[in-house]
Amino acid sequence: MRWKSTIRELSAEARLHLYARSVSRRAKASAPHIGLYSAFAVIAAIVLGTLSVHPF
């Protein structure tokens, strides 16, 4: 009976490890998207900032 609980604990730990790896993989995949969107945000801020200045 004890070996069944040990196997169950190991499988739970393995599931947790696989879940953590998938979360990490998704975070790595979204990192380029964050960089791209932040670059667009900086460009938009510069464009809108220069349009709001009235030099004349």
PyMOL commands that set and color helices and strands:
alter all, ss='L'
color gray80, all
select helices_A, chain A and resi 2-52
alter helices_A, ss='H'
color red, helices_A
deselect
rebuild
show_as cartoon
